[in-house]
Amino acid sequence: MNKIDFRLEKTFGYTTGACAAAGSYSALYFLKNNKKLDFVEILNLKGDSLIIPIKNIEKQGNTAISTVEKFSGEDIDITNGMDIKIKVTLENMDNNCSKSSNVKIIGGTGVGFITKSGLQVKPGKPAINPKPREMIETNLKSLLKDNECVTVKISVPNGDEIAKKTLNPKLGIIGGISILGTTGIVRPMSNDAYKESLAPQIDVALANNFKNLIFVPGNIGTKHAKILLNAEEDQIIEVSNFWDHMLDKAKEKGVKDITVFGHAGKIVKLAGGIFDTHSRVADARNEILCAYTSLATQDVKILQKILQSNTTEDIVEILIEKGILTEVFEKVSKRVVERLSLRWEGINFSCIIIDMEGNILGKYV
């Protein structure tokens, strides 16, 4: 069993789920022992010990409210520094408690509400994932007697504003953030959590019976897919830069038909077998477009201009002037389909490449 003391450890952080579990434990401990804890030691579901500081705690009668400040360590996380408030009410089993469990968990202000199928939580429920629920229950039961039960209400004062900057609205999670986390630990500078936040889009699309999914890099693709392809919101999957991860997930979940759609700056990289399209990983747009332009013209000056261009838009202008734009981008689109079909066998791919204004530069369908 590992032990992480977050009062000392500044590399790792703790999840919203761990905040809720720590706050719940401190509130119930205060009710049972009339003692305020400056920190609590809770167990995650792997048996690791997490020591988490408590920002504030107060009580009135059989209710206590604990506040935990979210800490993300060295990870880049929009939830870092926000307050999570946990209100715990202690009662006897013969009062308003469920007979099936002595721990009832509900969502308050700033915790999202599920409206779409396909996620871990069913529509009509607060966005509190199963693992954080289990962690809260496991830690609280160690403090409860057989005839006692608690109601735990989780709130995030500014959760509705923070959620607007996440994927929650697209996933059908309205009104706030999600209470998440499997281990309770946020690993530093890792893309894993962000990748996992993207994958549920596929579940939502499949739950809504979409057969062809439209994979786009981001906002530009989403905007123009709705206009040009008459696509519905839940049919469009934003992959960011993580094409390999999202296509692996798509195959794993049984997706059979995918349209790759988006701005040339990102999609061109797929033709070169680059499946993490972040510029710090690989940026061979000019080289790839130069190679495919060479199949349409042997004009060395044109090829040199393409290699030395600052942006993909500059290259588009060069190709328009030469009169070979469509020819080049149709070859690139075809190669994107060939590359993806080889690696993700069993999925039928098509590709449409656009510019910033949504004009189609080339396609292979």
Buried (B, 14 or more C-beta within 10 A) or exposed (E): EEEBEBEEBEEBBBBBBBBBBBBBBBBBBBBBEEEBBEEBBBBBBEEBEBBBBBBBBEBEEEBBBBBBBBBBBBBEBEBBEBBBBBBBBBBEBEEEBEEEEBBBBBBBBBBBBBBBBBBBBEEEBBBBBEBBBBBBBBBBEEBBEEEBBBBBBBBBBEBBEBBEEBBBBBBBBBBBBBBBBBBBBBBEEEBEBBBEBBBBBBBBBBBBEBEBBBBBBBEBBBEBBBEBBEBEBBBBBBBBBBBBBBBBBBBEEEBEBBBBBBBBBBBBBBBBBBBBBBEEEBEBBBEBBBBBBBEBBEEEEBBEBBEEBEEBEBBBBBBEEBEBBBBBBBBBBBBBBBBBEEBBEEBEBBBBBBBEEBEBBBBBE
